[in-house]
Each structure stands twice: as structure tokens, then as C-alpha cells.
């Protein structure tokens, strides 16, 4: 009987660890709108999935600038951008919607 209870307990712990994270990005994280971003960022040739559904690197189809994945949650990701691009300053990242490739704004690093 103890073995059955132990196995049940272990199963519950394993299943709980497979659940989704409770952390998420909030709209209030956005410091301000980015400037000069493309309509949508596109996957760079050879880009790979990072996090759960976000691709890195992404490129600006207008000038070929690359942005690099840093972190993600709930279908949104924060990317490091080239110095001086899109109004992003030191200690900040660009938040992008992973499903659409659209810029959501600038957030703290």
C-alpha cells in the first residue's frame, strides 16, 4: 500500500511540474512604444525556436538588422536589438509578439 501511495505522490509531482508557468509579461511592463520598427519582424535564414514558440534571430526586412531572443512567456518575447535601434536604450529590450512578429514596445532588461 505504501508503494502505491508513493507512486501516486510522485505522479502528482511530475504532472504538476509539467504545467505552465505562472509568470507572464504584463502590459504595464511596456515603458514606451518603439520607433522605426518594421510592420513585422521575420525569421532570419536558419533561425531556430527559442523558449516555447519564439524564433531567434529575427530580422528587420527593411534593413536586415537582427534582433536576438532573450526571454519569453505567453507568446511574447523580449529581444536584444542593435545599439541605437528602435529607440531601445541601455538596459532595455524590445518586446515582440511571437505569433505575429509585431513589436509590442520597449521593456526593462
DOLUMLUM-257987 format. One record per residue (C-alpha): residue in one letter; residue number from 1; x, y, z. Coordinates in steps of 0.2 Angstrom, whole numbers, plus 5000, padded with zeros to 4 digits. Example, Ala and Ser with C-alpha at 12.3 -4.5 7.8 and 13.67 -1.06 7.14 Angstrom:
REM DOLUMLUM-257987
R,A,1,5062,4978,5039
R,S,2,5068,4995,5036
REM end
This chain:
REM DOLUMLUM-257987
R,X,1,5000,5000,5000
R,X,2,5014,5012,5004
R,X,3,5022,5009,4987
R,X,4,5005,5013,4979
R,X,5,5004,5030,4989
R,X,6,5022,5034,4985
R,X,7,5019,5031,4966
R,X,8,5003,5042,4966
R,X,9,5013,5056,4975
R,X,10,5027,5055,4963
R,X,11,5015,5055,4948
R,X,12,5006,5071,4955
R,X,13,5023,5080,4957
R,X,14,5028,5075,4939
R,X,15,5012,5081,4932
R,X,16,5012,5097,4942
R,X,17,5030,5101,4936
R,X,18,5024,5099,4918
R,X,19,5011,5113,4920
R,X,20,5013,5130,4913
R,X,21,5022,5144,4922
R,X,22,5013,5156,4932
R,X,23,5024,5171,4927
R,X,24,5019,5181,4912
R,X,25,5023,5198,4904
R,X,26,5011,5212,4909
R,X,27,5005,5226,4898
R,X,28,5011,5238,4912
R,X,29,5029,5232,4908
R,X,30,5029,5242,4892
R,X,31,5039,5258,4895
R,X,32,5035,5266,4879
R,X,33,5032,5262,4860
R,X,34,5047,5258,4849
R,X,35,5051,5269,4835
R,X,36,5055,5264,4817
R,X,37,5051,5246,4819
R,X,38,5045,5236,4803
R,X,39,5027,5231,4801
R,X,40,5033,5213,4806
R,X,41,5050,5206,4810
R,X,42,5054,5190,4800
R,X,43,5064,5174,4805
R,X,44,5082,5175,4799
R,X,45,5088,5161,4787
R,X,46,5092,5147,4799
R,X,47,5083,5154,4813
R,X,48,5078,5142,4827
R,X,49,5064,5141,4840
R,X,50,5069,5148,4857
R,X,51,5058,5147,4873
R,X,52,5041,5138,4868
R,X,53,5036,5146,4852
R,X,54,5048,5161,4848
R,X,55,5061,5162,4835
R,X,56,5078,5169,4835
R,X,57,5086,5178,4827
R,X,58,5073,5189,4819
R,X,59,5077,5202,4806
R,X,60,5070,5218,4801
R,X,61,5066,5215,4782
R,X,62,5069,5234,4778
R,X,63,5087,5235,4783
R,X,64,5092,5217,4788
R,X,65,5095,5222,4807
R,X,66,5095,5206,4818
R,X,67,5086,5205,4835
R,X,68,5091,5191,4847
R,X,69,5080,5182,4859
R,X,70,5082,5184,4877
R,X,71,5067,5178,4886
R,X,72,5049,5173,4883
R,X,73,5032,5169,4891
R,X,74,5014,5168,4885
R,X,75,5018,5170,4867
R,X,76,5028,5186,4869
R,X,77,5047,5188,4869
R,X,78,5060,5201,4873
R,X,79,5074,5203,4861
R,X,80,5091,5212,4862
R,X,81,5092,5224,4847
R,X,82,5107,5233,4839
R,X,83,5113,5248,4848
R,X,84,5103,5263,4844
R,X,85,5089,5254,4835
R,X,86,5070,5257,4838
R,X,87,5073,5269,4852
R,X,88,5079,5255,4864
R,X,89,5092,5262,4876
R,X,90,5104,5253,4888
R,X,91,5096,5241,4900
R,X,92,5081,5239,4889
R,X,93,5074,5226,4877
R,X,94,5061,5226,4863
R,X,95,5045,5215,4866
R,X,96,5038,5206,4851
R,X,97,5023,5196,4849
R,X,98,5029,5178,4844
R,X,99,5014,5174,4833
R,X,100,5014,5189,4823
R,X,101,5031,5196,4823
R,X,102,5024,5214,4828
R,X,103,5033,5225,4840
R,X,104,5024,5227,4857
R,X,105,5035,5241,4864
R,X,106,5051,5243,4875
R,X,107,5053,5235,4892
R,X,108,5067,5235,4905
R,X,109,5080,5221,4903
REM end
